């Protein structure tokens, strides 16, 4: 968890920087498998991010399910 920024715009900027860092790590092939940000939100003055390491089929299917849910909502 990260302390909440003072504005929603700064929170969005922070989350976008995290996404960019993940994309750079994935492109550099630093890890054996991709890492994806599956969820992010602010609650109780904390920025929460959920990451998934696409190591096995169950995790990959979970990420696909989350993407489908995001399309619907």
N, C-alpha and C positions, 0 to 999 in steps of 0.2 A: 504494500500500500504506500501511496505517496500523498503527502499533505495536499489538500485541495488548493488550487490557485485562486486568486482573488476574483477572477471573472470566468464566465463560461468559455469565452474566446480563448483565454490562456489555457484552460483545461483541454479544449479541442486541439490547441497547438501542441501541448505536451503529448497527447495521445497520438497525434500525427507524427511527432518526432520519434515516438516509440515504434510506430509502424515502419517508418523509414529505416530505423536501426535494424529492425527485424528483416526487412527486405534486403538491406546491405549484407547482413550476415548470411542470409539464404543464398544470395547471388555469389558470395565469396566462397561458398561451399565449405565454410568453417565447421559446419556440423555434418554428420552423416545423413541427417534427415532434416526436412524443413520444420521451422517453427512458425506458427501462425497465431495472431491475436484473435481469439474467438469472441471476446466480449470486453467492454469497458464501460464504466459508469462511475458516477460520483455519489457517495452516500456517507453521511456523518462526517463531512468535511475531509473525506479521503477519496483519492482517485484509485479505483480498483481496475486492474487489468487481468484478464484470464488468458493464459498462453497455452498452446498445445504443441507438443513435440510429435510430429507425425511419424511415429516409430512403428506402429502396428495397424492392422486393418480396423480394429475397434475405434481407435482414435481418429483415423481418417474418416470413418463413417460418421462419427460424432460431429466432426467439423462440417461435413457435407450436410448433416441434419440441421446444424446451427445456421448454415448459410441459407437453407431452404426456409427456415423459420423467419430469418431476417427479411427475406423477400416477401413473405406473407404479411408480416407486421410492418 
